[in-house]
Amino acid sequence: MRLGVAFGWHVHPWEELLALVRRAEELGYDCAFVDGDTSMLDLRSDAEVLEGWTASVALLALTRRIGIGSMRLAHHWNAARLAQAAATAERIAPGRLRFLIAAGDRAIDRRFGLPLGPPGERVGRLDETLEALGALWRGESVTRSGRFVALDGARVRPAPPGGRIPIWVAARGPRMLDLVAAHADGWELNLPPVRSRVEAAAARLAEACRARGRDPAGIARSCWIFTRAGRAAPGEALAEFRRLYPWFREIPDAEVEPALVRGSPESCRARLRELAADLRLELPVVDLSGASRDATRRTLEACAPD
């Protein structure tokens, strides 16, 4: 089973993060995700908030095999510059960039003067950005005069091999799922691995695909699965998940708690395999976001791919 790992929430200073990603590579993980386009952090004021794209490219340069990904947010980027940056990373480390993108929804970005905008505007910006990325990566000379993307003969050289970089879109609402149907190679579920909720979102995605004449089976699936190996007090994992992921507050504890993977190495590996099969995940991701260095290393070792 292919398995990714996520080191999120700016827990690790650079030297520690690099060591953990290198250890994940040694253990056989397919890819590692690190913090992305997050301008500031409101949970901890003392953390090293490493800029996501810089850290991602550095990790590509300082590892040998493992894929590296981090979240891109459309309102942080000019579309042509994003296309050029990703194509350059692909040139430097062929086949190892994991391009994950979303619309973003954190009001804290406004502290850096970034134009967050209402939900409809964010989805529209992402739609125009994804369309432009595809054309630029195909090597076209691109002119656009959209509401959010304005280009005048923009080109990217060198274009990535085959004229594409696989696009993964994090989505759970109807408008974002329509963008998955329109543009994405992969769907990052942006949900805890709760079967009923994933199935409902998958049904909406299938409907959007049918409207576009696309087979939803051709879209790969990934899901970040909150995982902690070892003993823990009752309710500890749930409390930690709630603290780190307040945007899932509408999902009751009774649904969330069974979706958290915890316990012995054997039980964690078995549960990850079960969830991957049940939700048809091409890439389950062991979510170690927020965990300390020791807890991260313990779970990383416990859940290493077979």
Helices and strands as residue ranges (DSSP letters): E 4-7, H 14-27, E 31-34, H 52-62, E 67-73, G 74-76, H 79-92, E 97-102, G 107-112, H 119-137, E 142-145, E 150-154, G 161-163, E 167-170, H 174-183, E 186-188, H 195-211, G 216-218, E 220-229, H 236-244, G 246-248, H 253-256, G 257-259, E 261-263, H 265-278, E 283-287, H 293-302
